[in-house]
Amino acid sequence: MNLKRMLSCVACSGLGAILSFFGSQPGIARADSESPSTPLFEGGVWSTGTVLIICIVAIIAVAVGIFFILRALAKRRASGPDTGR
């Protein structure tokens, strides 16, 4: 699998995960008409900043993972049987 295809698959998977998370939440009209459910944390609902920080941390984790995977692949190619080492 080439690098461009792998990066596009990772980006699409991440975007799909984020969209499915937010898509599974109740809509604005439904949330206004119903009483709130048990909050995820004691303090109440998540703020926009909290969600943004979680998304940024997830993107950084994926980028670091891709970096180490590519580095391992490069090392494997460099130490192959045809390299003369």
N, C-alpha and C positions, 0 to 999 in steps of 0.2 A: 504494500500500500504506500503510495507516495505521500510526501509531506503535505501538499496542498489538500489532498482528499481527506487525510486524517484530521487536519485542522478544521476543515469545513464540517466534518462529521461531529467533532467535539463541540464546535460552536452551535450547530443545530441542536445537538442533544441538550446543551446547557440552556439554550433559549426555550426549547420544548419543556424542560423541567420547570423553568421559571413560569412560563405561561400556564402550565398545568396546575402549578401551586396556586397562582392567583386566580385561575379559572374555576378552581374548586371551592373558592370562598363565596359566601353569599353576596349578592349584588347590593348596590346602595339602597335601592327601594326596599328590598327585603330586610336588610339590616336595620333600616329605620322603622319598619313596621313591627318587628319582633323584638322581644326582650333579649338582651345580650346573653350569650352562653358563658360557660366557665372560661375565663381568660387563660391564655397560655402561660402567663407569668402572674405573680401576685399583684404586680403593679397595674395591670389592665391590658389594654390592647397594644399592639406593636405600633410604634410611630413610623413615619416614612423614613426617617433617618436610620432607624434600626434595620428596616428591610433593606435599605440601600447599603448599609455596612455589611449585612449578610451576603448580598449579591456580590459586592466587591471582594470579600474574602473568598467566596466560591470561585470567582473568576481568577483570582491570584493563585488559588490552589490548583486549578486546572492548568494554568500557564506553567507553574513550577513542575507539575507532573509531566507535561509535554516536554519541557526542557530536559528533565532527567531521562525520560524515555529516549529522546533523540540522542542524548549524550551516550547512553548505553549502546544504542544501535551503531553509533559512529565508532565506539571502542571495539565493538564486535567486528565491524568491517575492517578496522585497522589491524586487528590481530588475527585475521583470517589466514588460511593455509597458503595463499598466493602472495603474501606480503613479504616473505623472506625472513621473518623473525623466527 
